[in-house]
Amino acid sequence: MREYQAVIVRLQGAAREDEEAVTDLLNERARMGWNHQSVNPIGRGRLLVVFYRDA
């Protein structure tokens, strides 16, 4: 069975800060055992990031 986690990331509009925020999120979740499944834009300045792990 898989467990899923969805996270909405609000982008600041500054490439460097946005890159660091997304990188930090991916690394933090990876350390907690989550695997990245997808990243989808959900409107102006927001991303939906979905993670999964085996339960």
N, CA, C, O and CB atoms as a CASP TS submission, in Angstrom:
PFRMAT TS
TARGET T0000
AUTHOR 0000-0000-0000
METHOD Language model
MODEL 1
PARENT N/A
ATOM      1  N   MET     1       0.846  -1.176   0.000  1.00  0.00           N
ATOM      2  CA  MET     1       0.000   0.000   0.000  1.00  0.00           C
ATOM      3  C   MET     1       0.891   1.237   0.000  1.00  0.00           C
ATOM      4  O   MET     1       1.949   1.255   0.629  1.00  0.00           O
ATOM      5  CB  MET     1      -0.962  -0.001   1.221  1.00  0.00           C
ATOM      6  N   ARG     2       0.453   2.263  -0.708  1.00  0.00           N
ATOM      7  CA  ARG     2       1.201   3.516  -0.771  1.00  0.00           C
ATOM      8  C   ARG     2       0.485   4.613  -0.007  1.00  0.00           C
ATOM      9  O   ARG     2      -0.742   4.644   0.090  1.00  0.00           O
ATOM     10  CB  ARG     2       1.414   3.941  -2.219  1.00  0.00           C
ATOM     11  N   GLU     3       1.281   5.493   0.520  1.00  0.00           N
ATOM     12  CA  GLU     3       0.797   6.682   1.212  1.00  0.00           C
ATOM     13  C   GLU     3       1.234   7.876   0.362  1.00  0.00           C
ATOM     14  O   GLU     3       2.350   7.896  -0.157  1.00  0.00           O
ATOM     15  CB  GLU     3       1.355   6.775   2.704  1.00  0.00           C
ATOM     16  N   TYR     4       0.351   8.873   0.220  1.00  0.00           N
ATOM     17  CA  TYR     4       0.653  10.034  -0.613  1.00  0.00           C
ATOM     18  C   TYR     4       0.609  11.302   0.218  1.00  0.00           C
ATOM     19  O   TYR     4      -0.093  11.381   1.226  1.00  0.00           O
ATOM     20  CB  TYR     4      -0.329  10.131  -1.788  1.00  0.00           C
ATOM     21  N   GLN     5       1.375  12.298  -0.226  1.00  0.00           N
ATOM     22  CA  GLN     5       1.375  13.606   0.420  1.00  0.00           C
ATOM     23  C   GLN     5       1.405  14.657  -0.683  1.00  0.00           C
ATOM     24  O   GLN     5       2.242  14.590  -1.583  1.00  0.00           O
ATOM     25  CB  GLN     5       2.595  13.770   1.406  1.00  0.00           C
ATOM     26  N   ALA     6       0.505  15.616  -0.617  1.00  0.00           N
ATOM     27  CA  ALA     6       0.464  16.711  -1.586  1.00  0.00           C
ATOM     28  C   ALA     6       0.867  18.001  -0.880  1.00  0.00           C
ATOM     29  O   ALA     6       0.425  18.279   0.235  1.00  0.00           O
ATOM     30  CB  ALA     6      -0.955  16.846  -2.230  1.00  0.00           C
ATOM     31  N   VAL     7       1.714  18.784  -1.548  1.00  0.00           N
ATOM     32  CA  VAL     7       2.202  20.041  -0.988  1.00  0.00           C
ATOM     33  C   VAL     7       2.027  21.125  -2.041  1.00  0.00           C
ATOM     34  O   VAL     7       2.406  20.937  -3.197  1.00  0.00           O
ATOM     35  CB  VAL     7       3.698  19.925  -0.536  1.00  0.00           C
ATOM     36  N   ILE     8       1.456  22.258  -1.648  1.00  0.00           N
ATOM     37  CA  ILE     8       1.343  23.402  -2.546  1.00  0.00           C
ATOM     38  C   ILE     8       2.482  24.361  -2.225  1.00  0.00           C
ATOM     39  O   ILE     8       2.642  24.804  -1.088  1.00  0.00           O
ATOM     40  CB  ILE     8      -0.054  24.109  -2.408  1.00  0.00           C
ATOM     41  N   VAL     9       3.268  24.669  -3.252  1.00  0.00           N
ATOM     42  CA  VAL     9       4.400  25.583  -3.105  1.00  0.00           C
ATOM     43  C   VAL     9       4.019  26.905  -3.743  1.00  0.00           C
ATOM     44  O   VAL     9       3.627  26.949  -4.909  1.00  0.00           O
ATOM     45  CB  VAL     9       5.701  24.998  -3.751  1.00  0.00           C
ATOM     46  N   ARG    10       4.133  27.972  -2.989  1.00  0.00           N
ATOM     47  CA  ARG    10       3.886  29.310  -3.520  1.00  0.00           C
ATOM     48  C   ARG    10       5.217  29.907  -3.966  1.00  0.00           C
ATOM     49  O   ARG    10       6.136  30.084  -3.167  1.00  0.00           O
ATOM     50  CB  ARG    10       3.190  30.224  -2.457  1.00  0.00           C
ATOM     51  N   LEU    11       5.300  30.211  -5.254  1.00  0.00           N
ATOM     52  CA  LEU    11       6.529  30.760  -5.811  1.00  0.00           C
ATOM     53  C   LEU    11       6.589  32.263  -5.565  1.00  0.00           C
ATOM     54  O   LEU    11       5.564  32.945  -5.571  1.00  0.00           O
ATOM     55  CB  LEU    11       6.629  30.454  -7.317  1.00  0.00           C
ATOM     56  N   GLN    12       7.793  32.767  -5.351  1.00  0.00           N
ATOM     57  CA  GLN    12       7.987  34.186  -5.054  1.00  0.00           C
ATOM     58  C   GLN    12       8.191  35.021  -6.312  1.00  0.00           C
ATOM     59  O   GLN    12       8.062  36.245  -6.271  1.00  0.00           O
ATOM     60  CB  GLN    12       9.172  34.362  -4.131  1.00  0.00           C
ATOM     61  N   GLY    13       8.505  34.373  -7.424  1.00  0.00           N
ATOM     62  CA  GLY    13       8.731  35.105  -8.665  1.00  0.00           C
ATOM     63  C   GLY    13      10.191  35.465  -8.878  1.00  0.00           C
ATOM     64  O   GLY    13      10.535  36.087  -9.883  1.00  0.00           O
ATOM     65  N   ALA    14      11.046  35.086  -7.953  1.00  0.00           N
ATOM     66  CA  ALA    14      12.486  35.303  -8.090  1.00  0.00           C
ATOM     67  C   ALA    14      13.119  33.928  -8.297  1.00  0.00           C
ATOM     68  O   ALA    14      13.040  33.061  -7.426  1.00  0.00           O
ATOM     69  CB  ALA    14      13.097  36.046  -6.822  1.00  0.00           C
ATOM     70  N   ALA    15      13.741  33.741  -9.447  1.00  0.00           N
ATOM     71  CA  ALA    15      14.223  32.411  -9.835  1.00  0.00           C
ATOM     72  C   ALA    15      15.094  31.765  -8.773  1.00  0.00           C
ATOM     73  O   ALA    15      14.905  30.591  -8.457  1.00  0.00           O
ATOM     74  CB  ALA    15      14.994  32.499 -11.123  1.00  0.00           C
ATOM     75  N   ARG    16      16.028  32.493  -8.224  1.00  0.00           N
ATOM     76  CA  ARG    16      16.964  31.908  -7.247  1.00  0.00           C
ATOM     77  C   ARG    16      16.233  31.442  -5.989  1.00  0.00           C
ATOM     78  O   ARG    16      16.459  30.325  -5.523  1.00  0.00           O
ATOM     79  CB  ARG    16      18.054  32.930  -6.868  1.00  0.00           C
ATOM     80  N   GLU    17      15.365  32.278  -5.439  1.00  0.00           N
ATOM     81  CA  GLU    17      14.621  31.915  -4.232  1.00  0.00           C
ATOM     82  C   GLU    17      13.663  30.761  -4.490  1.00  0.00           C
ATOM     83  O   GLU    17      13.521  29.871  -3.651  1.00  0.00           O
ATOM     84  CB  GLU    17      13.850  33.118  -3.703  1.00  0.00           C
ATOM     85  N   ASP    18      13.006  30.772  -5.642  1.00  0.00           N
ATOM     86  CA  ASP    18      12.080  29.689  -5.981  1.00  0.00           C
ATOM     87  C   ASP    18      12.824  28.368  -6.137  1.00  0.00           C
ATOM     88  O   ASP    18      12.359  27.325  -5.677  1.00  0.00           O
ATOM     89  CB  ASP    18      11.316  30.018  -7.272  1.00  0.00           C
ATOM     90  N   GLU    19      13.974  28.422  -6.784  1.00  0.00           N
ATOM     91  CA  GLU    19      14.781  27.215  -6.969  1.00  0.00           C
ATOM     92  C   GLU    19      15.212  26.651  -5.620  1.00  0.00           C
ATOM     93  O   GLU    19      15.144  25.440  -5.404  1.00  0.00           O
ATOM     94  CB  GLU    19      16.018  27.516  -7.842  1.00  0.00           C
ATOM     95  N   GLU    20      15.647  27.503  -4.725  1.00  0.00           N
ATOM     96  CA  GLU    20      16.070  27.057  -3.396  1.00  0.00           C
ATOM     97  C   GLU    20      14.907  26.483  -2.598  1.00  0.00           C
ATOM     98  O   GLU    20      15.070  25.479  -1.904  1.00  0.00           O
ATOM     99  CB  GLU    20      16.703  28.213  -2.628  1.00  0.00           C
ATOM    100  N   ALA    21      13.735  27.106  -2.688  1.00  0.00           N
ATOM    101  CA  ALA    21      12.568  26.628  -1.947  1.00  0.00           C
ATOM    102  C   ALA    21      12.151  25.233  -2.412  1.00  0.00           C
ATOM    103  O   ALA    21      11.870  24.361  -1.589  1.00  0.00           O
ATOM    104  CB  ALA    21      11.397  27.607  -2.107  1.00  0.00           C
ATOM    105  N   VAL    22      12.111  25.023  -3.722  1.00  0.00           N
ATOM    106  CA  VAL    22      11.712  23.716  -4.253  1.00  0.00           C
ATOM    107  C   VAL    22      12.781  22.669  -3.931  1.00  0.00           C
ATOM    108  O   VAL    22      12.452  21.541  -3.562  1.00  0.00           O
ATOM    109  CB  VAL    22      11.477  23.797  -5.787  1.00  0.00           C
ATOM    110  N   THR    23      14.042  23.032  -4.066  1.00  0.00           N
ATOM    111  CA  THR    23      15.137  22.112  -3.736  1.00  0.00           C
ATOM    112  C   THR    23      15.082  21.712  -2.271  1.00  0.00           C
ATOM    113  O   THR    23      15.217  20.534  -1.942  1.00  0.00           O
ATOM    114  CB  THR    23      16.497  22.751  -4.056  1.00  0.00           C
ATOM    115  N   ASP    24      14.883  22.685  -1.389  1.00  0.00           N
ATOM    116  CA  ASP    24      14.789  22.395   0.044  1.00  0.00           C
ATOM    117  C   ASP    24      13.626  21.453   0.346  1.00  0.00           C
ATOM    118  O   ASP    24      13.769  20.520   1.137  1.00  0.00           O
ATOM    119  CB  ASP    24      14.629  23.693   0.839  1.00  0.00           C
ATOM    120  N   LEU    25      12.473  21.698  -0.284  1.00  0.00           N
ATOM    121  CA  LEU    25      11.308  20.842  -0.076  1.00  0.00           C
ATOM    122  C   LEU    25      11.596  19.406  -0.518  1.00  0.00           C
ATOM    123  O   LEU    25      11.306  18.461   0.216  1.00  0.00           O
ATOM    124  CB  LEU    25      10.096  21.397  -0.837  1.00  0.00           C
ATOM    125  N   LEU    26      12.162  19.241  -1.709  1.00  0.00           N
ATOM    126  CA  LEU    26      12.458  17.896  -2.214  1.00  0.00           C
ATOM    127  C   LEU    26      13.458  17.176  -1.317  1.00  0.00           C
ATOM    128  O   LEU    26      13.280  15.996  -1.015  1.00  0.00           O
ATOM    129  CB  LEU    26      13.000  17.971  -3.644  1.00  0.00           C
ATOM    130  N   ASN    27      14.502  17.870  -0.893  1.00  0.00           N
ATOM    131  CA  ASN    27      15.512  17.249  -0.027  1.00  0.00           C
ATOM    132  C   ASN    27      14.950  16.897   1.346  1.00  0.00           C
ATOM    133  O   ASN    27      15.249  15.833   1.889  1.00  0.00           O
ATOM    134  CB  ASN    27      16.709  18.177   0.133  1.00  0.00           C
ATOM    135  N   GLU    28      14.143  17.786   1.905  1.00  0.00           N
ATOM    136  CA  GLU    28      13.539  17.538   3.222  1.00  0.00           C
ATOM    137  C   GLU    28      12.654  16.295   3.188  1.00  0.00           C
ATOM    138  O   GLU    28      12.744  15.438   4.067  1.00  0.00           O
ATOM    139  CB  GLU    28      12.716  18.761   3.678  1.00  0.00           C
ATOM    140  N   ARG    29      11.804  16.202   2.174  1.00  0.00           N
ATOM    141  CA  ARG    29      10.907  15.049   2.075  1.00  0.00           C
ATOM    142  C   ARG    29      11.683  13.765   1.801  1.00  0.00           C
ATOM    143  O   ARG    29      11.323  12.706   2.314  1.00  0.00           O
ATOM    144  CB  ARG    29       9.867  15.277   0.975  1.00  0.00           C
ATOM    145  N   ALA    30      12.741  13.847   1.001  1.00  0.00           N
ATOM    146  CA  ALA    30      13.558  12.664   0.715  1.00  0.00           C
ATOM    147  C   ALA    30      14.191  12.131   1.997  1.00  0.00           C
ATOM    148  O   ALA    30      14.247  10.918   2.201  1.00  0.00           O
ATOM    149  CB  ALA    30      14.654  12.997  -0.323  1.00  0.00           C
ATOM    150  N   ARG    31      14.664  13.021   2.858  1.00  0.00           N
ATOM    151  CA  ARG    31      15.244  12.589   4.134  1.00  0.00           C
ATOM    152  C   ARG    31      14.212  11.899   5.018  1.00  0.00           C
ATOM    153  O   ARG    31      14.563  11.066   5.853  1.00  0.00           O
ATOM    154  CB  ARG    31      15.841  13.784   4.874  1.00  0.00           C
ATOM    155  N   MET    32      12.938  12.246   4.834  1.00  0.00           N
ATOM    156  CA  MET    32      11.865  11.649   5.630  1.00  0.00           C
ATOM    157  C   MET    32      11.310  10.381   4.973  1.00  0.00           C
ATOM    158  O   MET    32      10.341   9.805   5.467  1.00  0.00           O
ATOM    159  CB  MET    32      10.740  12.664   5.837  1.00  0.00           C
ATOM    160  N   GLY    33      11.915   9.943   3.869  1.00  0.00           N
ATOM    161  CA  GLY    33      11.504   8.703   3.227  1.00  0.00           C
ATOM    162  C   GLY    33      10.471   8.852   2.123  1.00  0.00           C
ATOM    163  O   GLY    33       9.965   7.851   1.615  1.00  0.00           O
ATOM    164  N   TRP    34      10.145  10.089   1.739  1.00  0.00           N
ATOM    165  CA  TRP    34       9.172  10.317   0.677  1.00  0.00           C
ATOM    166  C   TRP    34       9.872  10.343  -0.676  1.00  0.00           C
ATOM    167  O   TRP    34      11.000  10.824  -0.792  1.00  0.00           O
ATOM    168  CB  TRP    34       8.403  11.634   0.913  1.00  0.00           C
ATOM    169  N   ASN    35       9.199   9.823  -1.696  1.00  0.00           N
ATOM    170  CA  ASN    35       9.680   9.848  -3.077  1.00  0.00           C
ATOM    171  C   ASN    35       8.850  10.848  -3.866  1.00  0.00           C
ATOM    172  O   ASN    35       7.636  10.943  -3.681  1.00  0.00           O
ATOM    173  CB  ASN    35       9.610   8.432  -3.728  1.00  0.00           C
ATOM    174  N   HIS    36       9.507  11.593  -4.747  1.00  0.00           N
ATOM    175  CA  HIS    36       8.821  12.575  -5.593  1.00  0.00           C
ATOM    176  C   HIS    36       8.030  11.836  -6.670  1.00  0.00           C
ATOM    177  O   HIS    36       8.559  10.943  -7.332  1.00  0.00           O
ATOM    178  CB  HIS    36       9.840  13.572  -6.239  1.00  0.00           C
ATOM    179  N   GLN    37       6.780  12.205  -6.840  1.00  0.00           N
ATOM    180  CA  GLN    37       5.981  11.597  -7.901  1.00  0.00           C
ATOM    181  C   GLN    37       5.745  12.574  -9.041  1.00  0.00           C
ATOM    182  O   GLN    37       5.939  12.223 -10.205  1.00  0.00           O
ATOM    183  CB  GLN    37       4.647  11.108  -7.349  1.00  0.00           C
ATOM    184  N   SER    38       5.323  13.807  -8.722  1.00  0.00           N
ATOM    185  CA  SER    38       5.039  14.764  -9.790  1.00  0.00           C
ATOM    186  C   SER    38       5.063  16.196  -9.271  1.00  0.00           C
ATOM    187  O   SER    38       4.939  16.457  -8.075  1.00  0.00           O
ATOM    188  CB  SER    38       3.683  14.463 -10.427  1.00  0.00           C
ATOM    189  N   VAL    39       5.229  17.114 -10.225  1.00  0.00           N
ATOM    190  CA  VAL    39       5.119  18.552  -9.958  1.00  0.00           C
ATOM    191  C   VAL    39       4.226  19.116 -11.053  1.00  0.00           C
ATOM    192  O   VAL    39       4.501  18.940 -12.239  1.00  0.00           O
ATOM    193  CB  VAL    39       6.545  19.272  -9.926  1.00  0.00           C
ATOM    194  N   ASN    40       3.151  19.799 -10.648  1.00  0.00           N
ATOM    195  CA  ASN    40       2.204  20.356 -11.611  1.00  0.00           C
ATOM    196  C   ASN    40       1.894  21.801 -11.269  1.00  0.00           C
ATOM    197  O   ASN    40       1.653  22.119 -10.104  1.00  0.00           O
ATOM    198  CB  ASN    40       0.911  19.527 -11.647  1.00  0.00           C
ATOM    199  N   PRO    41       1.895  22.691 -12.269  1.00  0.00           N
ATOM    200  CA  PRO    41       1.470  24.065 -12.013  1.00  0.00           C
ATOM    201  C   PRO    41      -0.036  24.082 -11.760  1.00  0.00           C
ATOM    202  O   PRO    41      -0.795  23.411 -12.459  1.00  0.00           O
ATOM    203  CB  PRO    41       1.843  24.999 -13.205  1.00  0.00           C
ATOM    204  N   ILE    42      -0.464  24.849 -10.761  1.00  0.00           N
ATOM    205  CA  ILE    42      -1.906  24.913 -10.456  1.00  0.00           C
ATOM    206  C   ILE    42      -2.378  26.357 -10.404  1.00  0.00           C
ATOM    207  O   ILE    42      -3.197  26.729  -9.563  1.00  0.00           O
ATOM    208  CB  ILE    42      -2.215  24.210  -9.117  1.00  0.00           C
ATOM    209  N   GLY    43      -1.867  27.135 -11.286  1.00  0.00           N
ATOM    210  CA  GLY    43      -2.240  28.539 -11.301  1.00  0.00           C
ATOM    211  C   GLY    43      -0.988  29.388 -11.239  1.00  0.00           C
ATOM    212  O   GLY    43       0.132  28.890 -11.120  1.00  0.00           O
ATOM    213  N   ARG    44      -1.209  30.646 -11.320  1.00  0.00           N
ATOM    214  CA  ARG    44      -0.088  31.583 -11.353  1.00  0.00           C
ATOM    215  C   ARG    44       0.677  31.571 -10.034  1.00  0.00           C
ATOM    216  O   ARG    44       0.132  31.895  -8.978  1.00  0.00           O
ATOM    217  CB  ARG    44      -0.584  32.997 -11.659  1.00  0.00           C
ATOM    218  N   GLY    45       1.936  31.196 -10.118  1.00  0.00           N
ATOM    219  CA  GLY    45       2.794  31.261  -8.945  1.00  0.00           C
ATOM    220  C   GLY    45       2.631  30.140  -7.942  1.00  0.00           C
ATOM    221  O   GLY    45       3.080  30.267  -6.802  1.00  0.00           O
ATOM    222  N   ARG    46       1.989  29.027  -8.343  1.00  0.00           N
ATOM    223  CA  ARG    46       1.827  27.903  -7.406  1.00  0.00           C
ATOM    224  C   ARG    46       2.108  26.582  -8.112  1.00  0.00           C
ATOM    225  O   ARG    46       1.805  26.402  -9.292  1.00  0.00           O
ATOM    226  CB  ARG    46       0.400  27.892  -6.801  1.00  0.00           C
ATOM    227  N   LEU    47       2.695  25.667  -7.351  1.00  0.00           N
ATOM    228  CA  LEU    47       2.962  24.318  -7.841  1.00  0.00           C
ATOM    229  C   LEU    47       2.357  23.313  -6.883  1.00  0.00           C
ATOM    230  O   LEU    47       2.365  23.518  -5.669  1.00  0.00           O
ATOM    231  CB  LEU    47       4.480  24.071  -8.007  1.00  0.00           C
ATOM    232  N   LEU    48       1.838  22.235  -7.425  1.00  0.00           N
ATOM    233  CA  LEU    48       1.382  21.110  -6.618  1.00  0.00           C
ATOM    234  C   LEU    48       2.443  20.026  -6.733  1.00  0.00           C
ATOM    235  O   LEU    48       2.686  19.500  -7.819  1.00  0.00           O
ATOM    236  CB  LEU    48      -0.036  20.588  -7.081  1.00  0.00           C
ATOM    237  N   VAL    49       3.073  19.695  -5.614  1.00  0.00           N
ATOM    238  CA  VAL    49       4.114  18.671  -5.581  1.00  0.00           C
ATOM    239  C   VAL    49       3.539  17.463  -4.849  1.00  0.00           C
ATOM    240  O   VAL    49       3.042  17.590  -3.730  1.00  0.00           O
ATOM    241  CB  VAL    49       5.430  19.196  -4.884  1.00  0.00           C
ATOM    242  N   VAL    50       3.609  16.290  -5.482  1.00  0.00           N
ATOM    243  CA  VAL    50       3.060  15.070  -4.897  1.00  0.00           C
ATOM    244  C   VAL    50       4.207  14.112  -4.580  1.00  0.00           C
ATOM    245  O   VAL    50       5.082  13.861  -5.409  1.00  0.00           O
ATOM    246  CB  VAL    50       2.025  14.403  -5.857  1.00  0.00           C
ATOM    247  N   PHE    51       4.175  13.586  -3.357  1.00  0.00           N
ATOM    248  CA  PHE    51       5.160  12.620  -2.885  1.00  0.00           C
ATOM    249  C   PHE    51       4.439  11.334  -2.518  1.00  0.00           C
ATOM    250  O   PHE    51       3.238  11.343  -2.251  1.00  0.00           O
ATOM    251  CB  PHE    51       5.963  13.176  -1.671  1.00  0.00           C
ATOM    252  N   TYR    52       5.182  10.213  -2.505  1.00  0.00           N
ATOM    253  CA  TYR    52       4.621   8.938  -2.060  1.00  0.00           C
ATOM    254  C   TYR    52       5.680   8.164  -1.286  1.00  0.00           C
ATOM    255  O   TYR    52       6.879   8.416  -1.404  1.00  0.00           O
ATOM    256  CB  TYR    52       4.103   8.105  -3.266  1.00  0.00           C
ATOM    257  N   ARG    53       5.200   7.221  -0.497  1.00  0.00           N
ATOM    258  CA  ARG    53       6.084   6.253   0.156  1.00  0.00           C
ATOM    259  C   ARG    53       5.276   4.999   0.426  1.00  0.00           C
ATOM    260  O   ARG    53       4.052   5.039   0.555  1.00  0.00           O
ATOM    261  CB  ARG    53       6.699   6.827   1.483  1.00  0.00           C
ATOM    262  N   ASP    54       5.984   3.892   0.508  1.00  0.00           N
ATOM    263  CA  ASP    54       5.315   2.633   0.818  1.00  0.00           C
ATOM    264  C   ASP    54       4.992   2.601   2.301  1.00  0.00           C
ATOM    265  O   ASP    54       5.847   2.876   3.143  1.00  0.00           O
ATOM    266  CB  ASP    54       6.193   1.415   0.417  1.00  0.00           C
ATOM    267  N   ALA    55       3.755   2.265   2.609  1.00  0.00           N
ATOM    268  CA  ALA    55       3.308   2.266   4.004  1.00  0.00           C
ATOM    269  C   ALA    55       3.573   0.929   4.660  1.00  0.00           C
ATOM    270  O   ALA    55       3.261   0.746   5.836  1.00  0.00           O
ATOM    271  CB  ALA    55       1.823   2.603   4.094  1.00  0.00           C
TER
END
